[in-house]
């Protein structure tokens, strides 16, 4: 089964105060790192961005597609990504761009669990992780119908589809710290992720975030 990858990066990054896709992570940006980690296990890769968004240089073969309408949340990005892959893949792993500690084996485990289902999604107690899940690409049409009905939450799509929910505890066999689910939302999260990888913090960002880090 051909399984692609979709990386959503069109959010406003208000808590971070800086584009997450462009944040340096060692000698690459956060978006470049996520694409590099995904590349061995899924393909082709699609980046979903906002129309006016600046992106770093992307690897050859990575497709860029755009949110058709701004500020409609992650379901709009899911729809755009699935639509872009509808001719080339049967399914796609969907993630945000702010998971630099992503574990490829986590993605592989979800793909192997898809079987006859339309979606495989991790669940933590009753909380779903729709941006760390595998979707059949033909769900683009249902996602579009939900957007037309102004039902923008990804949970609505999960409720309509044949969805397999996997407790996150089962995924700890391949990702003990569940690092794949650790989004970088605040400068403190970013600094902690860099430290965990033994990477230096860009001094210009420390200066920019001085007040936030002191709060």
C-alpha positions in Angstrom: 0.0 0.0 0.0 1.3 3.4 -1.0 1.2 5.8 2.0 2.2 9.4 1.6 3.0 12.1 4.2 1.3 15.4 4.8 2.9 18.1 7.0 0.6 21.0 8.0 2.4 24.3 8.7 -0.1 27.0 8.0 -0.9 28.0 11.6 -0.3 31.4 13.1 2.2 30.3 15.8 0.8 32.9 18.1 2.2 31.4 21.3 5.6 30.9 19.7 5.6 34.4 18.2 7.7 33.1 15.3 7.0 30.8 12.4 7.6 27.2 13.6 8.4 26.0 10.1 11.4 28.4 10.0 12.7 27.8 13.5 16.3 26.6 13.4 17.0 23.1 14.7 20.6 22.4 14.3 21.7 22.9 10.7 18.1 22.6 9.4 14.7 24.2 10.2 12.0 22.4 12.1 10.0 21.8 8.9 13.0 20.4 7.1 13.7 18.1 10.1 10.2 16.7 10.2 10.3 16.0 6.5 13.7 14.3 6.8 12.4 12.1 9.6 9.3 11.2 7.6 11.0 10.5 4.3 12.2 7.0 5.0 8.7 5.7 6.0 6.2 7.6 3.8 6.1 9.2 0.4 5.4 11.2 -1.6 5.5 14.2 0.9 3.2 17.2 0.8 3.5 20.4 2.8 0.3 22.4 3.3 1.0 26.1 3.9 -0.9 29.4 4.1 -0.9 31.4 0.8 1.4 34.2 2.1 3.6 31.9 4.2 7.4 31.9 3.8 8.9 28.4 3.7 12.5 27.1 3.9 14.0 25.4 1.0 12.4 21.9 0.7 13.9 18.7 -0.5 13.4 17.7 -4.1 10.1 16.0 -4.8 8.2 17.6 -1.8 5.0 19.1 -3.1 3.6 22.3 -1.7 -0.1 22.9 -1.6 -2.1 25.7 -0.1 -5.0 26.2 2.3 -7.9 27.2 0.0 -9.3 29.5 2.7 -7.4 31.1 5.6 -8.1 30.6 9.3 -10.3 27.5 9.0 -8.2 25.3 11.2 -6.5 21.9 10.7 -9.4 20.3 9.0 -8.8 22.7 6.1 -5.2 21.5 5.9 -6.2 17.9 6.2 -8.6 18.4 3.2 -5.9 20.2 1.1 -3.3 17.5 1.8 -5.5 14.5 1.1 -6.8 16.2 -2.1 -3.2 16.7 -3.3 -2.4 13.0 -2.8 -5.6 11.5 -4.1 -4.1 10.4 -7.4 -0.9 8.9 -6.1 -1.5 7.2 -2.7 -4.1 5.2 -0.9 -3.4 6.7 2.6 -1.4 9.4 4.3 0.2 10.0 7.6 -0.7 13.6 8.7 1.3 15.6 11.1 2.0 19.2 12.1 5.4 20.7 11.4 6.2 21.3 15.1 7.2 17.7 16.1 11.0 17.7 15.7 11.3 14.7 18.0 9.1 12.5 15.8 9.9 8.8 15.9 9.5 7.1 12.4 8.7 3.7 14.0 5.6 5.4 15.6 4.4 6.3 12.0 5.2 2.8 10.8 3.1 1.2 13.6 0.1 3.2 12.7 0.4 2.4 9.1 0.6 -1.3 9.8 -2.6 -1.0 11.9 -4.7 0.6 9.2 -5.9 -2.7 7.6 -9.5 -2.1 6.4 -10.1 1.0 8.4 -10.3 4.6 7.1 -8.4 6.2 9.9 -6.0 5.1 12.6 -5.6 7.7 15.4 -3.8 7.6 18.8 -6.0 8.4 21.8 -4.9 9.5 25.2 -7.7 8.6 27.6 -10.5 10.4 25.6 -8.3 12.9 23.8 -7.6 12.2 20.1 -4.4 13.1 18.2 -5.8 13.8 14.7 -2.5 15.4 13.6 -0.5 12.2 14.3 -2.8 9.8 12.4 -3.2 7.9 9.2 -6.1 8.7 6.8 -7.4 7.1 3.7 -7.0 9.7 1.0 -10.6 9.3 -0.3 -11.7 11.0 2.9 -10.9 14.3 1.2 -14.5 14.5 0.0 -16.0 14.0 3.5 -13.6 16.6 4.9 -14.7 19.0 2.2 -18.4 18.4 3.0 -17.7 19.1 6.7 -15.9 22.3 5.9 -18.9 23.4 3.7 -21.2 22.7 6.7 -18.8 24.8 8.8 -18.0 21.8 11.0 -14.3 22.5 11.2 -13.1 20.1 14.0 -11.1 17.1 12.8 -13.0 15.1 15.4 -16.1 15.3 13.2 -14.3 13.5 10.4 -13.1 10.8 12.9 -16.6 10.3 14.0 -17.9 9.9 10.5 -15.2 7.6 9.3 -14.4 4.0 10.2 -11.8 5.0 12.8 -9.5 2.7 14.7 -8.5 4.3 18.0 -5.2 3.1 19.4 -4.4 3.9 23.1 -1.1 5.8 23.3 0.1 3.2 25.8 0.3 0.7 23.0 2.6 3.0 21.0 5.1 3.3 23.8 6.6 0.1 22.7 8.1 2.0 19.7 8.1 5.5 21.2 8.6 5.2 25.0 8.4 8.9 25.7 5.6 9.5 23.1 7.9 12.1 21.6 6.0 12.1 18.3 3.0 13.7 20.2 5.1 16.5 21.7 4.2 19.6 19.9 6.4 22.7 20.2 3.9 25.5 21.1 5.9 27.8 23.4 9.6 29.0 23.3 10.2 26.8 26.4 9.1 23.7 24.5 11.5 24.6 21.7 14.4 25.2 24.0 13.7 21.9 25.8 13.6 20.0 22.5 16.9 21.5 21.4 18.5 20.6 24.7 17.2 17.0 24.5 19.0 16.7 21.1 22.2 18.4 22.4 21.7 21.3 20.0 22.6 24.9 20.7 20.0 27.7 21.1 20.3 30.5 18.5 21.3 33.6 20.7 19.1 35.9 18.6 16.0 33.9 19.6 17.0 33.9 23.3 17.2 37.7 23.1 13.8 37.9 21.3 12.1 35.7 23.8 13.7 37.1 27.0 10.4 38.5 28.4 8.4 35.4 27.6 11.0 33.1 29.2 11.0 35.2 32.4 7.2 35.0 32.8 
